[in-house]
Structure formats: C-alpha cells, structure tokens
Amino acid sequence: MTPLTAIILIGAIALLSSWYVYDGYLRVLRIAARGVRGMVWSSDGPPVQGVTILITAHNEGGSIEARIANALESCSGHSGAEVLVVSDGSTDSTAEVVRGIQDPRLRFHETSANVGKTAAQNEGLELVEGQVVVFTDADSSFGPGFLDAVKQGFLDARVGLVDCQVLFQQGDGKISENQSRYWRFEQSIRRIESDLGILAVASGAGLSIRRDLIQPMRDDVGEDCLLPLQVVEQGFLVRHMKDAQVIDRMPDSTEGELRARGRMTARNIRGTLSHRRLLNPLVHPGIAFALWSHKLFRWLSPLWVTAIVGSGLAITGLMFGWEVAVAVFGLVIVVTWCSIRTLRASRPLPGLSVLGTFSLANLGFAMGIVKSIRGTGPRYRNRPSPTAQAQKDR
C-alpha cells in the first residue's frame, strides 16, 4: 500500500465515522423504527404517589423567586406535589428570598458550605417525600402540563426515568435558531431511542426518576449522566416525553458555550465509563449500540475531523506541494474562526452558522476529552446565574 493510498483510506474511514455520528446514526434509527416493533407503552400501572421538584441553587437571589413560582404553578392540581429548594452555600439573598415565600408546598434546605451541585442534591434527597423526584435547575422553567406528562410517562411500570423535551432560549427571550439546531438533532435521536427502548440519556433541566431507583451519585459527574445509566442498569426503561417541556437557557456567548460543552463532555465520559457493563453488546446489545453511537462516537468526533483535515492536507501536499497545503490549512483556520464568530450575529449566514455550530461543538468535545484524560475533574457545580456569568465573561 502506497502512502497516498493509506492516507486516502484513513480519510475515508474518518469521513464515514463523522457522517455516521451526525447523520448516519439517526438514519439507522429511523430505519429500525420502521422495521422493528417499537415500545408499546402501557397506561395500566399505578399512578404516581407524590412528586418532589428538587431545585438546587447557588447565588440565584435574582431569579429564584420566579423559578419557584413556576414550579409551584406546575404543582397546581397535583395532590402530594411539592417543591424542595436546596441552597448550595449561597452567599447572596437566595435564602432570604426563598424563606419569604409562604406556601405549604415549598420546603427549603441550606448546605453548610458550597459543597457542589451533586453533594447538595444528595443532601436534598434525604428530605424527599415524593415517590418521583424531578431534578431541575434554578434557571429553567416548566411548560404547561409538565407534571401531567411526567405522571403519564410513569403509568408504565417498566419506566424508571422520564426525560423531558428541552426548548432553548437566549437571554433576550427568543428561541435560539443557532445553537438549538444541534439540540433539535439530539432530541430527534432521543425520541426514537425511547420508542425502541434503548434510551440511556436525559436532560438535567427536567429529569424525573423514581426515588427508590436513585443510587449514590459521585460528585464529579452529574445527575443527567448518572441517573439514566443507573436506571437501565437496574432493568428499567428511560422514556422521552415530548409533552414534558422545559425552557432552558443557552450560554449568551460562544466562550460560555465552549466551556459548558467541554465540562459536559468530560463529566459524561467519566460517568459513562463508570458503567462499562452497559457498553458490552453481549450483555446489553441495544443499550450498548445506543451508547456507543449516541455518546462515545460523538465525543470522539474531533478525532474524525482531525483525521479528515489531516488526510486532506497530506493529499494536497503530496499532489500539489506542501506550500499549497500550508495555504489551505491557513484558509481552513480562517473560515472556521469566522464561522464561530458569526454565531454572535443576529442574522448569521446559514452556511457559516452551521459550520460554526459544528466547529464549536467539536472544540468543546476536544476540551472534554482532554479534561477526562487528565483524570477526575472538580466537583459538579451549579451553573452560574446569567448575570454572574456575564460579569465573568467580560
């Protein structure tokens, strides 16, 4: 095999892998959904007896009142539903604001210090009274009928966790059309995986789980990664409910999005690899197929992209000279940088915005891979409030 042939082969494999991650896997799922009898969800199970909405907050004094009002509104008409707010060492007015809300359905707990989000959740779980726990963030909000959809999901006794439908919006209140494109693709996959009974991921913005299935959570990963894996490992199903809608915010800057994706990837790699048995196709064929295709292969996509670019440059150098290859590489860098910068524009060019979204995601994945290789990361913390994060980004 000549060097040129080897380079072409490497590039072709990388291109195929990248296509599979961002297009092929969804196509495979759609074919499987048409050819395989999917899940027939039952509604004959016992109704949920009590729901606890668990909100962890750190220095959310400016927004926690509105968040609690939204959560309490969702509890209306649901007997036994309550809201439990856990302040993770807040040093602002969070505790004062929560204590000032007079509602018997609201309970409050303060940690002794800023112990981290997962540790604060673990403390809160000791106080939970509901049969189902809804994990959510202080900067998210539930859509109409959220708890109705959650309870409907649990009427099938095989379901251990209900995943929500997330709608992202920017700081100005408008639903994002730039970064949310990636999330719409993600949730298309989740809906089909759920219908096939192989879903093993969920969103922390509105994750609902049976209380007796929760196992101790390590503090460097996060509930959105660990709890779905715990549920399927115990033989229960994760179900995506499109009517359980949650409005969540996206980072207001590309830098914030990059940091968030890097942290998320590192946590999820650590969490997924801590449940290696689920990755064995001989033990859990459907779940393993979904985890490898949906998660691990996607996190490795920076390697596929690097191989594609590298092989293309090598072919260019061998055929047209290395000066041309260097010039092409510089052009690639410039176009990529411009595509990421254009995401900040109010009306970005369609082609550049797609490339920018793709590039930003892969940069975040690359950062996450590096963080996970370096070892166990810091404690999983609550996201900073929009105001605090904006000040930090300046």
C-alpha positions as CSV (number, residue, x, y, z in Angstrom):
1,M,0.0,0.0,0.0
2,T,1.5,3.4,-1.0
3,P,1.5,6.3,1.4
4,L,-1.1,8.1,-0.7
5,T,-3.4,5.1,-0.6
6,A,-3.1,4.8,3.1
7,I,-3.8,8.5,3.6
8,I,-6.9,8.2,1.4
9,L,-8.1,5.2,3.3
10,I,-7.6,6.9,6.7
11,G,-9.5,10.0,5.4
12,A,-12.3,7.8,4.0
13,I,-12.8,6.0,7.3
14,A,-12.7,9.2,9.3
15,L,-15.3,10.8,6.9
16,L,-17.6,7.8,7.2
17,S,-17.3,7.9,11.0
18,S,-18.1,11.6,11.1
19,W,-21.1,11.1,8.8
20,Y,-22.3,8.3,11.0
21,V,-22.2,10.4,14.1
22,Y,-24.0,13.4,12.6
23,D,-26.4,11.8,10.1
24,G,-26.0,8.1,9.7
25,Y,-27.0,7.0,13.2
26,L,-30.2,9.0,13.0
27,R,-31.0,7.3,9.6
28,V,-30.3,3.9,11.1
29,L,-32.6,4.6,14.0
30,R,-35.4,5.7,11.6
31,I,-35.0,2.6,9.5
32,A,-35.1,0.5,12.7
33,A,-38.2,2.3,13.9
34,R,-40.0,1.4,10.7
35,G,-38.8,-2.2,10.6
36,V,-38.8,-3.2,14.3
37,R,-41.8,-3.3,16.5
38,G,-41.2,-0.4,19.0
39,M,-42.2,0.0,22.6
40,V,-45.9,-0.3,23.3
41,W,-46.3,2.0,26.3
42,S,-48.8,0.9,29.0
43,S,-51.0,3.1,31.0
44,D,-52.2,0.5,33.4
45,G,-49.5,1.0,36.1
46,P,-50.2,2.5,39.5
47,P,-50.4,6.3,39.5
48,V,-47.5,8.3,41.0
49,Q,-48.0,9.0,44.7
50,G,-46.3,12.3,45.3
51,V,-43.8,14.3,43.3
52,T,-40.9,16.4,44.7
53,I,-39.4,19.0,42.4
54,L,-35.8,19.4,43.6
55,I,-34.2,22.7,42.7
56,T,-30.5,23.3,43.6
57,A,-29.3,26.8,43.6
58,H,-26.1,28.8,44.2
59,N,-26.4,32.6,44.4
60,E,-29.7,32.8,42.4
61,G,-31.3,35.5,44.5
62,G,-32.3,37.5,41.4
63,S,-34.2,34.6,39.7
64,I,-35.1,32.0,42.3
65,E,-38.5,33.6,43.2
66,A,-39.7,33.3,39.6
67,R,-38.4,29.8,39.3
68,I,-40.2,28.7,42.5
69,A,-43.4,30.4,41.3
70,N,-43.2,28.4,38.0
71,A,-42.6,25.2,39.9
72,L,-45.5,25.8,42.3
73,E,-47.7,26.6,39.4
74,S,-46.8,23.2,37.8
75,C,-47.8,21.6,41.1
76,S,-51.3,23.0,41.0
77,G,-53.9,20.3,40.7
78,H,-51.5,17.6,41.7
79,S,-52.0,16.2,45.2
80,G,-48.8,15.5,47.1
81,A,-46.6,17.6,44.8
82,E,-44.0,19.8,46.5
83,V,-41.0,21.9,45.7
84,L,-37.8,21.4,47.6
85,V,-35.1,24.1,47.2
86,V,-31.6,23.3,48.3
87,S,-29.2,26.3,48.5
88,D,-25.6,25.2,47.8
89,G,-23.8,27.6,50.1
90,S,-25.3,30.7,48.6
91,T,-23.9,33.9,49.9
92,D,-26.4,36.3,48.3
93,S,-30.1,36.8,49.0
94,T,-31.2,33.3,47.9
95,A,-32.1,32.0,51.3
96,E,-33.9,35.2,52.3
97,V,-36.0,35.2,49.1
98,V,-37.0,31.5,49.5
99,R,-37.9,31.9,53.2
100,G,-40.1,34.9,52.3
101,I,-42.3,32.7,50.1
102,Q,-45.3,31.5,52.1
103,D,-46.6,28.3,50.6
104,P,-47.1,24.9,52.4
105,R,-45.9,23.1,49.2
106,L,-42.4,24.7,49.5
107,R,-39.6,23.5,51.6
108,F,-36.0,24.9,52.0
109,H,-32.7,23.4,52.9
110,E,-29.3,25.0,53.2
111,T,-26.0,23.2,52.9
112,S,-23.3,24.0,55.4
113,A,-21.0,25.3,52.7
114,N,-20.6,25.4,48.9
115,V,-20.3,21.6,48.6
116,G,-21.1,21.3,44.9
117,K,-24.3,20.6,43.0
118,T,-24.3,16.8,43.3
119,A,-23.5,16.8,47.0
120,A,-26.2,19.4,47.6
121,Q,-28.6,17.1,45.6
122,N,-27.6,14.2,47.8
123,E,-28.5,16.2,50.9
124,G,-31.8,17.1,49.4
125,L,-32.6,13.5,48.5
126,E,-32.6,12.7,52.2
127,L,-35.5,15.1,52.6
128,V,-37.5,14.0,49.6
129,E,-41.1,12.7,50.4
130,G,-42.4,12.1,46.8
131,Q,-42.3,8.8,45.0
132,V,-40.9,10.6,42.0
133,V,-38.1,13.2,42.1
134,V,-37.9,15.9,39.4
135,F,-34.4,17.3,39.1
136,T,-34.3,20.8,37.6
137,D,-32.2,23.9,37.6
138,A,-32.8,27.3,39.1
139,D,-32.6,29.0,35.6
140,S,-35.1,26.6,33.9
141,S,-38.8,26.7,33.8
142,F,-41.6,24.2,33.1
143,G,-44.0,24.4,30.3
144,P,-47.8,24.0,30.7
145,G,-48.8,20.5,31.7
146,F,-45.3,19.4,32.6
147,L,-46.2,17.2,35.6
148,D,-49.2,15.8,33.7
149,A,-46.8,14.5,31.0
150,V,-44.3,13.2,33.6
151,K,-47.0,11.3,35.5
152,Q,-48.3,9.9,32.3
153,G,-44.8,8.6,31.5
154,F,-44.7,6.7,34.8
155,L,-48.0,4.9,34.2
156,D,-45.9,2.2,32.5
157,A,-44.4,0.3,35.5
158,R,-41.3,-0.5,33.4
159,V,-40.3,3.2,33.2
160,G,-37.8,4.3,35.8
161,L,-37.0,7.7,34.4
162,V,-38.8,10.2,32.3
163,D,-36.8,12.6,30.1
164,C,-38.1,16.0,29.1
165,Q,-38.4,17.9,25.9
166,V,-36.0,20.9,26.2
167,L,-36.6,24.2,24.4
168,F,-33.6,26.5,24.5
169,Q,-33.9,30.3,24.5
170,Q,-31.3,33.1,24.5
171,G,-31.0,35.8,27.1
172,D,-33.4,38.1,25.1
173,G,-36.2,35.6,25.5
174,K,-36.2,34.5,21.8
175,I,-35.8,30.8,21.0
176,S,-32.4,30.4,19.6
177,E,-32.0,29.4,16.0
178,N,-28.3,29.0,16.0
179,Q,-27.1,26.6,18.7
180,S,-30.5,25.0,19.3
181,R,-30.2,23.4,15.8
182,Y,-27.8,20.9,17.4
183,W,-30.2,20.2,20.2
184,R,-33.1,19.6,17.9
185,F,-31.0,16.9,16.2
186,E,-30.2,15.5,19.6
187,Q,-33.8,15.2,20.7
188,S,-34.8,13.6,17.4
189,I,-32.4,10.8,18.3
190,R,-33.8,10.6,21.9
191,R,-37.4,10.3,20.7
192,I,-36.6,7.3,18.5
193,E,-34.3,5.7,21.1
194,S,-37.1,6.0,23.6
195,D,-39.5,4.3,21.1
196,L,-37.1,1.5,20.6
197,G,-36.5,1.1,24.4
198,I,-32.7,1.8,24.2
199,L,-32.6,5.4,25.6
200,A,-30.0,5.9,28.3
201,V,-29.5,9.7,28.4
202,A,-31.6,12.5,29.9
203,S,-31.5,16.3,30.4
204,G,-30.8,17.7,33.8
205,A,-33.2,20.6,33.1
206,G,-36.2,18.4,33.9
207,L,-35.2,14.8,34.7
208,S,-37.8,12.8,36.6
209,I,-36.9,9.5,38.3
210,R,-38.5,7.0,40.8
211,R,-37.0,7.8,44.2
212,D,-36.2,4.2,45.1
213,L,-34.0,3.7,42.0
214,I,-31.6,6.5,42.9
215,Q,-28.2,5.3,43.9
216,P,-25.4,7.4,45.5
217,M,-24.0,9.9,42.9
218,R,-20.4,10.7,42.5
219,D,-19.8,14.4,42.8
220,D,-17.7,14.9,39.6
221,V,-20.2,13.7,37.0
222,G,-23.8,15.0,37.3
223,E,-27.3,13.5,37.6
224,D,-28.1,13.9,33.9
225,C,-25.5,11.4,33.0
226,L,-25.5,9.0,36.1
227,L,-29.2,8.6,36.8
228,P,-30.2,7.2,33.3
229,L,-27.4,4.8,33.4
230,Q,-28.4,3.7,36.9
231,V,-32.0,3.1,35.8
232,V,-31.2,1.0,32.7
233,E,-28.6,-1.0,34.7
234,Q,-31.4,-1.9,37.1
235,G,-33.5,-3.2,34.3
236,F,-35.9,-0.2,33.9
237,L,-36.6,2.0,30.9
238,V,-35.9,5.6,30.2
239,R,-38.8,7.3,28.4
240,H,-38.7,10.6,26.5
241,M,-42.0,12.6,26.8
242,K,-42.2,15.3,24.3
243,D,-45.1,17.0,26.2
244,A,-43.0,17.3,29.3
245,Q,-41.5,20.6,28.1
246,V,-38.8,22.6,29.9
247,I,-37.5,26.0,28.8
248,D,-33.8,26.2,29.5
249,R,-31.3,29.0,28.7
250,M,-28.2,28.7,26.5
251,P,-24.9,30.4,27.2
252,D,-25.0,34.0,25.9
253,S,-21.5,33.8,24.4
254,T,-19.6,31.3,22.3
255,E,-17.0,31.2,25.1
256,G,-19.7,30.2,27.6
257,E,-21.0,27.5,25.2
258,L,-17.5,26.2,24.7
259,R,-16.8,26.0,28.4
260,A,-20.2,24.4,29.1
261,R,-19.8,21.7,26.3
262,G,-16.2,20.9,27.5
263,R,-17.4,20.4,31.1
264,M,-20.4,18.4,30.0
265,T,-18.3,16.1,27.8
266,A,-15.7,15.5,30.4
267,R,-18.4,14.6,33.0
268,N,-20.3,12.4,30.7
269,I,-17.2,10.5,29.6
270,R,-16.3,9.8,33.2
271,G,-19.8,8.8,34.1
272,T,-20.4,6.6,31.1
273,L,-17.1,4.7,31.5
274,S,-18.0,4.1,35.2
275,H,-20.8,1.9,33.9
276,R,-18.7,-0.2,31.5
277,R,-21.1,-3.2,31.7
278,L,-23.7,-1.2,29.7
279,L,-21.1,-0.8,26.9
280,N,-20.8,-4.6,26.4
281,P,-23.0,-5.5,23.4
282,L,-23.1,-9.1,24.5
283,V,-24.8,-8.1,27.8
284,H,-26.9,-5.1,26.8
285,P,-27.0,-5.1,23.0
286,G,-29.5,-2.3,22.4
287,I,-28.2,0.0,25.2
288,A,-24.6,-0.6,24.1
289,F,-25.4,0.2,20.5
290,A,-27.1,3.4,21.6
291,L,-24.3,4.5,24.0
292,W,-21.5,3.8,21.5
293,S,-23.3,5.5,18.6
294,H,-25.0,8.3,20.5
295,K,-22.4,9.2,23.0
296,L,-18.9,7.8,22.7
297,F,-18.6,8.0,18.9
298,R,-19.9,11.6,19.0
299,W,-17.4,12.6,21.7
300,L,-14.6,11.2,19.6
301,S,-15.7,13.2,16.6
302,P,-12.8,15.7,17.0
303,L,-10.5,12.8,16.1
304,W,-12.5,12.1,13.0
305,V,-12.5,15.7,12.0
306,T,-8.7,16.0,12.6
307,A,-8.1,12.9,10.5
308,I,-10.3,14.3,7.7
309,V,-8.5,17.6,7.7
310,G,-5.1,16.0,8.1
311,S,-5.6,13.5,5.3
312,G,-6.9,16.2,3.0
313,L,-3.8,18.4,3.7
314,A,-1.5,15.4,3.2
315,I,-3.1,14.6,-0.1
316,T,-2.8,18.2,-1.2
317,G,0.8,18.3,-0.2
318,L,1.7,15.2,-2.0
319,M,-0.1,16.2,-5.2
320,F,0.4,20.0,-5.3
321,G,3.2,20.8,-2.9
322,W,3.4,21.5,0.8
323,E,3.3,25.2,0.3
324,V,-0.2,24.8,-1.1
325,A,-1.1,22.5,1.8
326,V,0.0,25.2,4.3
327,A,-2.0,27.8,2.5
328,V,-5.1,25.5,2.5
329,F,-4.6,24.9,6.2
330,G,-4.5,28.6,6.9
331,L,-7.7,29.0,4.9
332,V,-9.4,26.3,6.9
333,I,-8.4,28.0,10.2
334,V,-9.7,31.4,9.0
335,V,-13.0,30.0,7.8
336,T,-13.5,28.0,11.0
337,W,-12.8,31.1,13.1
338,C,-15.1,33.2,11.0
339,S,-17.9,30.6,11.3
340,I,-17.7,30.6,15.1
341,R,-17.6,34.4,15.2
342,T,-20.7,34.6,13.0
343,L,-22.7,32.8,15.6
344,R,-22.8,36.1,17.6
345,A,-24.5,37.8,14.7
346,S,-28.3,38.5,14.8
347,R,-28.6,37.1,11.3
348,P,-25.7,34.8,10.6
349,L,-25.1,33.4,7.1
350,P,-26.8,29.9,7.0
351,G,-23.8,28.0,5.8
352,L,-21.4,29.7,8.2
353,S,-23.7,29.3,11.1
354,V,-24.0,25.5,10.5
355,L,-20.2,25.2,10.3
356,G,-19.8,27.4,13.4
357,T,-22.2,25.2,15.4
358,F,-20.3,22.1,14.2
359,S,-16.9,23.6,15.0
360,L,-17.9,24.9,18.4
361,A,-19.3,21.5,19.3
362,N,-16.2,19.7,18.3
363,L,-13.9,22.2,20.1
364,G,-16.0,21.5,23.2
365,F,-15.7,17.8,22.7
366,A,-12.0,18.1,22.3
367,M,-11.7,20.1,25.6
368,G,-13.8,17.4,27.3
369,I,-11.6,14.6,26.0
370,V,-8.5,16.4,27.4
371,K,-10.2,17.0,30.7
372,S,-11.3,13.4,31.1
373,I,-7.8,12.1,30.2
374,R,-6.2,14.3,32.8
375,G,-8.2,12.4,35.4
376,T,-11.1,13.0,37.8
377,G,-12.4,16.6,37.5
378,P,-13.6,19.0,40.1
379,R,-17.0,18.7,41.8
380,Y,-20.0,19.2,39.6
381,R,-21.2,22.7,40.4
382,N,-24.4,24.6,39.8
383,R,-24.2,26.8,36.7
384,P,-23.6,30.5,37.5
385,S,-26.5,32.8,37.0
386,P,-26.7,34.7,33.7
387,T,-25.7,37.9,35.5
388,A,-22.7,36.4,37.3
389,Q,-21.6,34.6,34.1
390,A,-21.8,37.8,32.0
391,Q,-19.6,39.6,34.5
392,K,-17.1,36.8,34.5
393,D,-17.0,36.8,30.6
394,R,-16.1,40.5,30.5
